[in-house]
Amino acid sequence: MRCLSLLALFLISFTANADVVVIKTPHGGIQPQVVVDGQGTLHLLYFKGTPGGGNLMYAKRAPGKADFSEPIQVNSQAGSAVATGTIRGGHLALGKNGRAHVAWNGSMKAEPKNPIAGHPMMFARLADDGRSFEPQCNLMTQSAILDGGGSLAADAQGNVFVAWHALGKELVKGEHNRKVWVARSSDEGKTFTAEQPAWNAETGACGCCGMRGFSDRKGNAFFLYRAASEKINRGMYVLKSTDLGKSFQGQQLDNWKIGTCPMSSEAFAEGPSGVYAAWDNDGEMFFSSINSPLSKVDSVMRVPGATGNRKHPALAFNKNGEMIIVWAEGTGWMRGGTLAWQVYDKNMQPAESGRRAGAIPVWGLPAVIAEPDGRFTILH
């Protein structure tokens, strides 16, 4: 198989701290999503093409190697993925035996269509041969008017959870009527249940904000989303399921009184003390550990410094218990920006930080993983 040379095709640069490496997404791709499996293989998803109707590409990098495999197109219908708005792109999760699962907001032309109204919520999984993805499918059958981005989580037992926020099929308008919906699979994404509301709290959902899903080592499923009650209460919420997605507990992490959609996105990572979440609020970056039960969420911490334009976090822990949070600064509609990051030591004290002006392209966002040797690799 022909490979992509990381040294030849990527821009590689080291920060003053040699434990952080920054590389470009291959082939001029944007919106990278990365996961490292138990064997140290890096799995990469990225968007390529016209923002309103392009393709999602998947590649892998073996442990200790500098090259990625030749990319595989995820969406079976060309042009059925979107990058516009930054938060509507593809999300990647690894399930049983390291199988890749991908969920994304469908483009205007995407098939199958939502049978009620609006764009479809698409899903595809890596085929058994590992060389292609099975045909894409739409998971929305009871909900409609997809807007902000959906997400997914997968565990080692073969469970896959895809979530998004939307109206019910009655199409009662208003962000306060939007709910988080979850479709569940217990057979590695072969089949899914019809979606159901994740919980009954009337929080609403911020229309053009994204979501983020995660499954921890214990098989618990998590989702983050921004609410929209009374039009101005747009707090960040975390949902957690301990029963394979049959039910979720919810907890508010903060509040943000704003009458417009801030186009937020979120991040998860699991460290030595459990699961952490990161998100933006009013132009700054925050994070917190997510304890169990959710009623005992730890104190929310703000990332040092103040720029007032931080968005789109990514999060990772290395083998030493150090954490890195990465984000974009100054991005907006049709506008790229600066890549920035902050490392925390194992005692959660701020350590090294860095910035790279102009590194985030239009509709771009960063991703980060911890390498088996403890280094952090940021993709942008």
Secondary structure as GFF3:
##gff-version 3
##sequence-region A 1 380
A	DSSP	beta_strand	4	5	.	.	.	ID=ss1
A	DSSP	alpha_helix	6	9	.	.	.	ID=ss2
A	DSSP	beta_strand	12	14	.	.	.	ID=ss3
A	DSSP	beta_strand	20	23	.	.	.	ID=ss4
A	DSSP	three_ten_helix	26	28	.	.	.	ID=ss5
A	DSSP	beta_strand	30	36	.	.	.	ID=ss6
A	DSSP	beta_strand	42	50	.	.	.	ID=ss7
A	DSSP	beta_strand	53	61	.	.	.	ID=ss8
A	DSSP	beta_strand	67	68	.	.	.	ID=ss9
A	DSSP	beta_strand	72	73	.	.	.	ID=ss10
A	DSSP	beta_strand	91	94	.	.	.	ID=ss11
A	DSSP	three_ten_helix	96	98	.	.	.	ID=ss12
A	DSSP	beta_strand	100	105	.	.	.	ID=ss13
A	DSSP	beta_strand	121	125	.	.	.	ID=ss14
A	DSSP	beta_strand	137	138	.	.	.	ID=ss15
A	DSSP	beta_strand	143	144	.	.	.	ID=ss16
A	DSSP	beta_strand	151	154	.	.	.	ID=ss17
A	DSSP	beta_strand	160	168	.	.	.	ID=ss18
A	DSSP	three_ten_helix	175	177	.	.	.	ID=ss19
A	DSSP	beta_strand	179	185	.	.	.	ID=ss20
A	DSSP	beta_strand	196	197	.	.	.	ID=ss21
A	DSSP	beta_strand	212	215	.	.	.	ID=ss22
A	DSSP	beta_strand	221	226	.	.	.	ID=ss23
A	DSSP	beta_strand	236	241	.	.	.	ID=ss24
A	DSSP	beta_strand	249	252	.	.	.	ID=ss25
A	DSSP	beta_strand	266	271	.	.	.	ID=ss26
A	DSSP	beta_strand	274	281	.	.	.	ID=ss27
A	DSSP	beta_strand	284	290	.	.	.	ID=ss28
A	DSSP	three_ten_helix	294	296	.	.	.	ID=ss29
A	DSSP	beta_strand	301	302	.	.	.	ID=ss30
A	DSSP	beta_strand	310	317	.	.	.	ID=ss31
A	DSSP	beta_strand	323	329	.	.	.	ID=ss32
A	DSSP	beta_strand	337	344	.	.	.	ID=ss33
A	DSSP	beta_strand	350	360	.	.	.	ID=ss34
A	DSSP	beta_strand	367	370	.	.	.	ID=ss35
A	DSSP	beta_strand	376	379	.	.	.	ID=ss36
###
